């Protein structure tokens, strides 16, 4: 009979309180946290243990291999709008006591009303096993070498192959003043492949990445990594045939899946609770108003199994959820952490996230997805006499207050007379998030998710995220290009 795995709380207790040489026990942690947070509106002790590794190959050789472990805590106290935060890279009674003295200064003779703890959850959205110990290290390095050999065998124009693997296992436990505890064990892996091809003196590249909250086993499967190589090579060969992108106002069709990164950046950040509470978002004050075309529904869903952006609980201990932010074009809600939810008088949505124990949590997206509509993707293309079809994106930026964005397309094509024709290079999409939402006039019936590569940056913190959308048409956007 197979023995059941320990619960996340029991497993993390062993890491934080039961490891050899541990100088902090649970009763001491509860006492220190209880005293530090007495009279506060809210707060928590966040404990984290993380193992991570990164391997990279360039031109047939392993160029770098790194392994790292982290152990530490962050203690936060909140009273009104003020928050005190202290962290340390050691888990000891002395370090926690010093942190408690620091955050207690928020009290300053005042007292608040303790917020109710998050509800408990027994959900398990992904494996709790450590990817770094599930497979052997030589198997991972061998797979990277096989990727190089396979890519070169696919086409004589291949001149350079780069591949990398990343894996981590994060264990977290959240302890509150009333003794309530929540814990999570989080695997995360990713494979990246980049191929450079050359023809007639012209060099172009293509990249593909994939991963999620699961073990390395999927990445090491031959069918999986060969498909990744094939996709990177396909993009590189497409770019060999590309011509300069046109410039000007034109209809833009976005492909399914990863192009949802534009939605994430241009719209999603503006729907985070802190920006709306402070009224610095372009969407502030518009709750219940139409902000997008009919048929546009956008959700943030942290409950999708095995997805890169998913979380069983967030970094405040709140179970992850599915928040409908825009429904049929109407703004219906924001994503919230506990601080902003309390100040806005709404429930927390399970979106309190932090990069590590050294960072205080704030409202962050998980998997941000536009749901499918009614239009056939081919019908959408046929509706465009002349425009741009953007399939993959590289970098981009957005101004939260104005909603203005700029995104570079790494794979795009001309649409001429309702047909996809020449690939183009150097296309950028320039627009305004709220305005672009109102210009969506066709939503495809082919919703898709990205392959598992997204990392979102905010206030200097990066966290893994997912995006998704169907094929959709924006009636007019400014396209920056180099064609004359």
Backbone torsions as a table, in degrees:
resi	resn	phi	psi	omega
1	UNK	NA	130.0	-178.6
2	UNK	-73.0	133.1	179.5
3	UNK	-79.3	133.9	-178.7
4	UNK	-66.5	144.1	177.5
5	UNK	-69.3	148.7	178.5
6	UNK	-64.5	153.4	177.3
7	UNK	-63.8	158.6	178.3
8	UNK	-56.6	-36.4	179.5
9	UNK	-66.9	-44.9	179.1
10	UNK	-63.5	-41.0	-179.4
11	UNK	-64.8	-41.4	-179.8
12	UNK	-76.3	-29.3	173.3
13	UNK	-57.0	-41.4	-179.9
14	UNK	-63.9	-33.0	-179.8
15	UNK	-78.2	-39.2	-172.5
16	UNK	-93.4	-32.1	-175.4
17	UNK	-117.7	-19.8	-172.3
18	UNK	-112.0	3.8	-178.4
19	UNK	-74.0	156.8	178.8
20	UNK	-57.4	132.2	178.6
21	UNK	82.1	5.6	-179.4
22	UNK	-60.7	136.5	-179.6
23	UNK	-116.7	14.6	176.4
24	UNK	-132.3	127.6	174.7
25	UNK	-109.2	165.4	-174.9
26	UNK	-60.7	-43.7	-177.1
27	UNK	-63.1	-38.8	177.8
28	UNK	-66.9	-42.4	178.4
29	UNK	-60.9	-44.3	179.4
30	UNK	-62.1	-41.1	-179.1
31	UNK	-65.7	-47.8	-177.5
32	UNK	-64.4	-44.9	-179.1
33	UNK	-66.3	-42.4	179.4
34	UNK	-59.7	-43.1	179.5
35	UNK	-68.9	-40.6	-177.7
36	UNK	-66.3	-34.1	-174.4
37	UNK	-100.1	3.8	177.2
38	UNK	-61.7	130.0	-179.7
39	UNK	81.9	1.1	178.3
40	UNK	-89.2	159.1	174.0
41	UNK	-74.0	-33.6	-175.8
42	UNK	-168.7	172.7	178.5
43	UNK	153.9	170.9	-178.1
44	UNK	-165.8	158.9	167.2
45	UNK	-101.1	124.1	178.5
46	UNK	-111.0	116.6	178.3
47	UNK	-109.5	140.3	-174.9
48	UNK	-140.9	136.8	167.4
49	UNK	-126.1	133.9	-176.7
50	UNK	-140.8	132.4	168.5
51	UNK	-113.1	136.7	179.1
52	UNK	-146.4	152.9	176.1
53	UNK	-143.8	155.2	175.8
54	UNK	-142.3	131.2	179.0
55	UNK	-123.1	137.8	176.9
56	UNK	-137.2	142.1	179.2
57	UNK	-122.1	139.6	176.9
58	UNK	-140.4	120.0	179.0
59	UNK	53.6	47.8	171.8
60	UNK	85.3	-2.4	-178.2
61	UNK	-123.4	140.7	173.2
62	UNK	-71.7	112.4	-175.6
63	UNK	-88.8	-29.5	-179.8
64	UNK	-153.9	149.7	175.4
65	UNK	-150.2	125.4	-177.6
66	UNK	-136.0	147.8	177.1
67	UNK	-135.0	139.7	-176.8
68	UNK	-144.3	147.5	171.8
69	UNK	-127.6	147.2	176.9
70	UNK	-133.9	142.5	174.2
71	UNK	-143.6	130.1	179.3
72	UNK	-178.6	-175.6	-179.6
73	UNK	-144.1	158.8	170.2
74	UNK	-129.9	132.5	179.1
75	UNK	-116.6	128.6	-177.3
76	UNK	-127.1	138.9	173.6
77	UNK	-125.9	135.7	-177.9
78	UNK	-128.6	133.9	176.3
79	UNK	-142.2	115.4	-172.1
80	UNK	63.0	-130.4	178.3
81	UNK	-91.4	-5.3	-176.8
82	UNK	-89.2	147.1	178.0
83	UNK	-139.6	137.5	171.8
84	UNK	-110.6	137.1	-177.2
85	UNK	-137.6	132.9	176.5
86	UNK	-138.9	145.3	-178.6
87	UNK	-142.6	162.1	178.1
88	UNK	-151.9	148.6	178.4
89	UNK	-89.1	24.6	172.5
90	UNK	-141.4	150.8	-179.0
91	UNK	-113.6	92.2	-178.5
92	UNK	-141.1	159.5	178.7
93	UNK	-63.3	-37.3	180.0
94	UNK	-65.4	-46.6	-179.6
95	UNK	-64.1	-41.8	179.5
96	UNK	-66.3	-37.1	177.5
97	UNK	-63.1	-41.1	177.8
98	UNK	-65.5	-40.1	177.9
99	UNK	-64.1	-40.0	179.6
100	UNK	-61.9	-41.0	178.4
101	UNK	-63.6	-34.9	-179.7
102	UNK	-69.5	-51.1	-174.9
103	UNK	-72.9	-22.3	179.6
104	UNK	-65.6	-17.3	179.5
105	UNK	-64.1	-19.8	177.3
106	UNK	-61.4	-29.9	-175.6
107	UNK	-61.0	-50.4	174.5
108	UNK	45.0	47.1	176.5
109	UNK	80.6	-2.3	-179.7
110	UNK	-102.7	172.2	172.9
111	UNK	-148.4	153.1	-179.5
112	UNK	-123.4	-165.1	178.9
113	UNK	-114.7	120.1	-175.1
114	UNK	-61.7	128.3	177.1
115	UNK	-72.3	149.3	178.2
116	UNK	-63.8	145.4	179.1
117	UNK	-69.8	162.2	175.7
118	UNK	-63.0	153.2	175.1
119	UNK	-67.7	154.2	178.6
120	UNK	-82.9	161.8	-179.5
121	UNK	-147.0	140.4	175.0
122	UNK	-106.0	11.1	-177.7
123	UNK	-65.2	143.0	172.8
124	UNK	-127.9	108.6	-173.7
125	UNK	-95.7	-10.0	-177.7
126	UNK	-159.7	166.8	177.0
127	UNK	-61.7	148.5	176.8
128	UNK	-100.9	2.8	-178.0
129	UNK	-71.8	151.3	179.0
130	UNK	-81.3	114.7	-179.0
131	UNK	-59.9	-30.1	-174.7
132	UNK	-71.6	-18.2	179.5
133	UNK	-110.4	-7.5	-178.6
134	UNK	-73.9	-32.3	178.5
135	UNK	-125.4	165.5	-178.1
136	UNK	-85.5	143.1	179.2
137	UNK	-56.4	-44.0	178.7
138	UNK	-60.5	-29.0	178.0
139	UNK	-66.5	-34.2	-179.1
140	UNK	-73.1	-43.4	178.5
141	UNK	-67.1	-35.8	178.5
142	UNK	-64.6	-38.0	179.3
143	UNK	-64.8	-40.0	177.5
144	UNK	-61.5	-40.0	177.9
145	UNK	-66.2	-39.0	177.9
146	UNK	-65.1	-34.1	177.5
147	UNK	-61.6	-44.1	179.3
148	UNK	-61.6	-48.5	-178.8
149	UNK	-61.7	-44.5	-178.3
150	UNK	-64.1	-45.0	-178.1
151	UNK	-60.3	-41.7	-178.8
152	UNK	-69.8	-29.0	179.4
153	UNK	-75.6	-17.2	-175.3
154	UNK	-77.4	-30.3	-175.7
155	UNK	-160.2	131.5	-178.4
156	UNK	-67.5	-12.9	179.8
157	UNK	-80.2	-7.9	179.1
158	UNK	-69.9	122.5	-177.5
159	UNK	-111.8	-23.9	-178.6
160	UNK	-150.1	140.9	177.8
161	UNK	-130.5	129.3	174.6
162	UNK	-126.4	136.2	180.0
163	UNK	-145.0	148.6	179.4
164	UNK	-147.3	153.0	173.1
165	UNK	-127.0	142.7	176.2
166	UNK	-133.2	138.6	176.7
167	UNK	-145.9	146.5	175.2
168	UNK	-149.9	160.1	174.1
169	UNK	-134.3	118.8	-176.8
170	UNK	-115.6	127.6	175.5
171	UNK	-114.7	127.0	-178.7
172	UNK	-130.6	148.3	170.7
173	UNK	-138.3	137.9	179.5
174	UNK	-114.5	125.5	179.8
175	UNK	-119.1	129.5	-177.9
176	UNK	-108.5	170.4	-175.0
177	UNK	-61.4	-31.5	-178.6
178	UNK	-86.4	6.5	179.6
179	UNK	89.1	-4.1	177.5
180	UNK	-63.3	136.1	-179.8
181	UNK	-130.9	148.9	173.6
182	UNK	-143.0	150.0	-176.6
183	UNK	-146.6	159.5	179.3
184	UNK	-152.1	146.6	175.1
185	UNK	-120.1	119.1	-166.9
186	UNK	-123.7	109.5	171.3
187	UNK	-84.0	156.8	175.9
188	UNK	-159.4	126.1	178.1
189	UNK	-135.1	159.3	-180.0
190	UNK	-157.0	141.4	173.6
191	UNK	-119.5	134.1	174.8
192	UNK	-125.6	137.6	177.3
193	UNK	-130.5	133.4	175.5
194	UNK	-130.1	133.1	-177.7
195	UNK	-125.9	132.7	175.3
196	UNK	-111.1	128.8	178.9
197	UNK	-118.7	157.5	179.8
198	UNK	-138.0	137.1	176.9
199	UNK	-149.2	125.4	178.7
200	UNK	52.9	40.0	177.2
201	UNK	82.3	-3.4	179.9
202	UNK	-101.2	129.9	178.7
203	UNK	-111.6	137.9	176.3
204	UNK	-141.3	161.3	-178.5
205	UNK	-130.3	161.3	174.0
206	UNK	-142.8	146.3	-178.7
207	UNK	-133.7	153.3	173.4
208	UNK	-151.7	141.5	177.3
209	UNK	-139.8	154.4	-180.0
210	UNK	-157.3	156.4	178.0
211	UNK	171.7	-163.2	-179.7
212	UNK	164.8	-168.6	179.2
213	UNK	-91.8	78.2	178.4
214	UNK	-157.1	-174.5	-177.7
215	UNK	-85.1	175.9	177.4
216	UNK	-68.1	-18.0	-174.1
217	UNK	-51.8	-41.3	-179.5
218	UNK	-65.6	-39.5	-179.0
219	UNK	-68.4	-31.5	-177.4
220	UNK	-82.0	-11.2	177.8
221	UNK	-66.4	129.2	-175.2
222	UNK	-57.4	-40.4	-179.9
223	UNK	-62.4	-35.8	-177.5
224	UNK	-68.9	-54.5	-174.4
225	UNK	-73.0	-27.6	175.7
226	UNK	-66.8	-38.9	176.7
227	UNK	-63.4	-36.9	177.8
228	UNK	-64.2	-43.2	178.2
229	UNK	-63.7	-45.3	-179.2
230	UNK	-58.7	-39.2	-179.1
231	UNK	-70.5	-41.8	177.2
232	UNK	-62.5	-41.5	178.8
233	UNK	-65.9	-41.6	178.8
234	UNK	-57.5	-46.2	-179.6
235	UNK	-62.8	-40.9	179.8
236	UNK	-62.9	-42.3	-179.6
237	UNK	-69.3	-35.2	174.5
238	UNK	-60.7	-43.2	-178.6
239	UNK	-66.0	-27.2	176.3
240	UNK	-61.5	-31.5	-177.7
241	UNK	-96.0	4.6	-174.4
242	UNK	-77.4	155.3	175.5
243	UNK	-123.3	166.5	-177.7
244	UNK	-56.9	140.3	-179.3
245	UNK	-74.3	147.2	175.9
246	UNK	-74.4	168.3	178.2
247	UNK	-127.7	151.1	177.3
248	UNK	130.5	-180.0	176.8
249	UNK	-79.7	131.8	179.4
250	UNK	-163.8	161.8	172.8
251	UNK	-64.5	144.0	178.2
252	UNK	-128.0	128.9	174.4
253	UNK	-106.4	126.6	177.9
254	UNK	-100.3	134.2	178.6
255	UNK	-73.2	171.4	-179.4
256	UNK	-78.1	159.9	173.4
257	UNK	86.2	-116.9	-172.1
258	UNK	-57.9	-32.5	176.2
259	UNK	-56.4	-11.5	172.2
260	UNK	-60.9	-10.5	176.1
261	UNK	-62.6	-29.7	176.2
262	UNK	-66.3	-41.9	175.8
263	UNK	-60.9	-44.2	179.7
264	UNK	-57.1	-49.8	-175.4
265	UNK	-77.5	-48.5	-172.1
266	UNK	-77.0	-23.8	-176.1
267	UNK	-122.4	-46.2	-172.0
268	UNK	-58.6	-45.2	-179.6
269	UNK	-61.2	-35.1	179.3
270	UNK	-69.6	-10.1	179.4
271	UNK	-104.7	12.4	175.1
272	UNK	-82.3	141.4	-169.7
273	UNK	-59.5	-39.0	-175.6
274	UNK	-63.7	-41.2	179.5
275	UNK	-65.9	-32.6	-179.4
276	UNK	-80.8	-34.9	175.4
277	UNK	-63.5	-38.9	-179.4
278	UNK	-85.7	-2.1	178.7
279	UNK	59.0	36.7	175.5
280	UNK	-103.8	-0.2	178.6
281	UNK	-90.9	149.0	175.0
282	UNK	-64.0	-15.9	-178.4
283	UNK	-101.2	3.2	-178.1
284	UNK	-60.7	134.7	177.6
285	UNK	80.2	5.9	-175.8
286	UNK	-106.7	12.7	-180.0
287	UNK	-58.4	130.3	-178.0
288	UNK	86.8	-3.6	-179.5
289	UNK	-99.3	156.5	174.8
290	UNK	-75.3	121.4	178.7
291	UNK	-121.5	-3.1	-178.8
292	UNK	-145.5	167.1	179.4
293	UNK	-65.7	152.2	172.2
294	UNK	-55.3	142.1	-178.3
295	UNK	96.0	-11.0	179.4
296	UNK	-92.1	113.8	175.6
297	UNK	-125.9	126.3	-175.9
298	UNK	-124.0	129.3	178.9
299	UNK	-125.4	153.6	167.5
300	UNK	-112.2	117.1	-171.0
301	UNK	-127.4	104.8	178.6
302	UNK	-90.0	8.6	-174.0
303	UNK	-105.1	8.8	-178.1
304	UNK	-74.5	124.8	-175.6
305	UNK	-58.8	134.9	171.4
306	UNK	67.4	3.5	-176.5
307	UNK	-79.0	151.0	-175.9
308	UNK	-57.9	-38.1	-177.0
309	UNK	-89.4	-1.5	-173.9
310	UNK	-78.4	153.3	179.4
311	UNK	-145.2	131.6	172.9
312	UNK	-65.3	-47.4	169.7
313	UNK	-131.3	153.9	175.3
314	UNK	-81.7	-172.8	-173.4
315	UNK	-84.2	11.1	170.2
316	UNK	-114.0	-1.7	-179.6
317	UNK	94.9	1.3	178.9
318	UNK	-81.3	130.5	176.4
319	UNK	-57.2	138.3	177.8
320	UNK	-64.5	154.7	-176.6
321	UNK	-141.8	-174.1	176.3
322	UNK	-118.7	111.1	-175.9
323	UNK	-109.2	120.4	174.4
324	UNK	-82.6	113.5	-176.9
325	UNK	-94.1	-39.9	176.5
326	UNK	-129.7	126.2	179.5
327	UNK	-123.4	116.0	-178.6
328	UNK	50.8	39.4	175.9
329	UNK	92.1	-7.7	-176.5
330	UNK	-103.5	133.6	178.4
331	UNK	-70.5	117.4	-174.6
332	UNK	-114.8	-15.3	-178.6
333	UNK	-178.1	165.9	177.5
334	UNK	-118.4	162.4	174.0
335	UNK	-92.8	139.6	-167.3
336	UNK	-132.2	145.1	160.9
337	UNK	-95.3	-175.7	-176.1
338	UNK	-73.2	-38.4	-178.2
339	UNK	-62.1	-54.0	-176.9
340	UNK	-70.3	-33.6	176.6
341	UNK	-62.8	-43.8	-179.7
342	UNK	-62.9	-44.1	-178.0
343	UNK	-71.2	-25.3	178.6
344	UNK	-95.3	-4.0	177.5
345	UNK	71.1	33.7	-179.9
346	UNK	-130.4	164.5	178.7
347	UNK	-71.2	148.8	169.6
348	UNK	-67.9	145.9	-174.7
349	UNK	-107.9	4.6	-178.1
350	UNK	83.2	28.8	-178.5
351	UNK	-116.8	21.6	174.2
352	UNK	-82.2	107.8	-172.6
353	UNK	-129.4	152.9	177.9
354	UNK	-142.6	153.7	179.3
355	UNK	-68.7	-40.1	-179.0
356	UNK	-163.4	-177.6	178.7
357	UNK	-60.8	-20.8	-178.6
358	UNK	-81.2	2.9	-175.9
359	UNK	-128.0	140.7	173.6
360	UNK	-76.8	146.5	-179.5
361	UNK	-74.1	159.5	175.4
362	UNK	-155.2	167.6	-178.9
363	UNK	-65.8	124.6	-179.8
364	UNK	-138.3	149.9	176.6
365	UNK	-71.1	159.5	173.0
366	UNK	-113.1	-92.4	172.1
367	UNK	-113.4	109.8	-175.7
368	UNK	-102.6	120.7	-166.9
369	UNK	-136.0	134.7	167.0
370	UNK	-91.3	128.5	-177.6
371	UNK	-75.0	160.0	-178.1
372	UNK	-69.6	156.1	179.2
373	UNK	-115.7	-145.3	-172.0
374	UNK	-109.2	-13.6	-170.8
375	UNK	-86.0	141.9	173.5
376	UNK	-76.0	134.7	-178.1
377	UNK	-55.3	-38.3	179.3
378	UNK	-66.4	-34.9	176.7
379	UNK	-64.2	-38.0	179.1
380	UNK	-62.7	-45.9	178.9
381	UNK	-62.3	-43.3	-178.3
382	UNK	-63.3	-22.4	-177.2
383	UNK	-79.1	-4.7	-174.6
384	UNK	-106.7	113.4	177.3
385	UNK	-71.1	-39.2	176.4
386	UNK	-153.7	125.7	-178.0
387	UNK	-174.2	-160.8	-176.0
388	UNK	-125.3	137.3	174.5
389	UNK	-112.1	110.4	-176.9
390	UNK	-102.9	121.5	-173.6
391	UNK	-105.0	-37.9	-179.2
392	UNK	-135.7	149.0	-179.7
393	UNK	-122.3	150.3	171.1
394	UNK	-101.6	-120.6	-177.1
395	UNK	-82.0	166.4	177.6
396	UNK	-169.1	168.0	178.0
397	UNK	-148.3	156.9	-179.9
398	UNK	-144.7	145.8	171.8
399	UNK	-99.7	114.5	-173.5
400	UNK	-61.6	-39.2	-174.2
401	UNK	-69.0	-44.5	-178.4
402	UNK	-91.9	-23.9	-176.3
403	UNK	84.7	1.4	-178.1
404	UNK	-71.1	139.4	-179.0
405	UNK	-136.5	156.4	171.8
406	UNK	-137.4	126.2	-179.7
407	UNK	-132.3	139.9	176.7
408	UNK	-99.4	133.1	178.5
409	UNK	-91.3	123.6	178.3
410	UNK	-87.0	-17.1	173.5
411	UNK	-145.7	119.8	-178.1
412	UNK	-151.3	158.9	-176.8
413	UNK	-138.3	153.3	169.9
414	UNK	-74.9	145.2	167.1
415	UNK	-110.6	121.9	-179.6
416	UNK	-131.6	123.7	-180.0
417	UNK	53.5	41.6	175.4
418	UNK	76.0	16.3	179.0
419	UNK	-130.5	145.1	173.6
420	UNK	-77.9	124.8	-175.7
421	UNK	-120.0	-111.1	-169.4
422	UNK	-76.6	139.2	169.2
423	UNK	-69.7	147.2	-179.2
424	UNK	-127.4	154.9	-176.8
425	UNK	-124.1	143.6	175.5
426	UNK	85.0	19.1	179.9
427	UNK	-81.2	135.1	172.1
428	UNK	-123.9	144.7	177.0
429	UNK	-105.6	127.0	-175.4
430	UNK	-124.0	126.8	-178.7
431	UNK	-171.6	-164.0	-179.4
432	UNK	-129.5	125.7	-174.4
433	UNK	-53.2	-55.1	179.5
434	UNK	-59.6	-38.5	179.8
435	UNK	-68.6	-41.1	-179.4
436	UNK	-62.8	-37.7	178.6
437	UNK	-59.0	-37.4	-178.3
438	UNK	-78.0	-12.2	179.6
439	UNK	-99.1	3.3	175.4
440	UNK	-73.2	114.5	-177.8
441	UNK	-116.7	-1.7	172.0
442	UNK	-148.3	132.0	179.6
443	UNK	-121.2	123.6	-174.5
444	UNK	-72.6	162.9	178.6
445	UNK	-97.9	23.8	-175.6
446	UNK	-122.3	56.7	-177.8
447	UNK	-59.1	141.0	179.3
448	UNK	-143.8	159.0	177.9
449	UNK	-110.7	156.4	176.7
450	UNK	-68.8	170.1	-174.0
451	UNK	-81.9	-5.8	176.3
452	UNK	106.3	51.6	-175.9
453	UNK	-128.8	-4.7	-167.8
454	UNK	-73.9	137.8	169.8
455	UNK	-131.7	128.0	-175.6
456	UNK	-105.8	133.7	177.1
457	UNK	-107.0	137.9	176.4
458	UNK	-157.0	126.7	178.8
459	UNK	50.8	38.6	177.1
460	UNK	81.6	2.6	179.5
461	UNK	-109.8	137.6	175.0
462	UNK	-113.2	135.1	176.3
463	UNK	-136.4	150.4	178.9
464	UNK	-72.1	137.7	-179.2
465	UNK	-139.2	165.6	173.2
466	UNK	-124.6	156.4	177.4
467	UNK	-138.0	165.5	177.0
468	UNK	-174.5	158.1	177.2
469	UNK	-172.8	165.9	169.6
470	UNK	-88.5	177.1	167.4
471	UNK	-59.2	134.5	177.7
472	UNK	-146.0	153.6	-177.9
473	UNK	-113.5	128.4	172.1
474	UNK	-105.1	122.7	-169.4
475	UNK	-60.3	-30.2	-180.0
476	UNK	-159.8	128.4	172.7
477	UNK	-140.0	156.8	174.2
478	UNK	-82.6	124.1	177.0
479	UNK	-106.8	122.0	174.0
480	UNK	-93.0	130.1	-178.7
481	UNK	-145.4	-173.6	-176.3
482	UNK	-118.5	-3.8	-179.3
483	UNK	-69.5	143.2	178.6
484	UNK	-112.6	NA	NA
